[in-house]
Amino acid sequence: MVRFKNTYAVCRVEWKGGRAAEAPGEAALLAGLREAVGGAFGASGLARAQGALQVKYFETRSGVFVLRCDRAEFRRVWAAATLLTELCRTTCAVRVLRRSGSLRACKAAARSELTARLESLGAGPDALRAARLQIDAISI
């Protein structure tokens, strides 16, 4: 049996002006990250990182997302993510908040970050409960 060596990161997108012009989805975020990796490290860097690169969860209101990538390529993906300045025609900044080797630890970090972020945005208890359930449903 082959074990894939992935790492997970809890990240946050911060939009200029507080909100995006149009709410991007996981696919748009992933496309932006792939474009950033390709722009920073060329076609070979993109080919190495693309195999395991995946957005596992994205909450549009808070901007918190969980990113999976190959453990050996994490530094390149991290660098490219921080160089990402525009997504869906809106200026943004991506911050990597926590890196984790296991999905369980990543879920715990994402849950605490998402709770803090949604509470600061004034979300109600139903929104918090729904976000926690979505994080718990993340699987490999």
Disulfide bonds with the S-S distance in Angstrom:
none
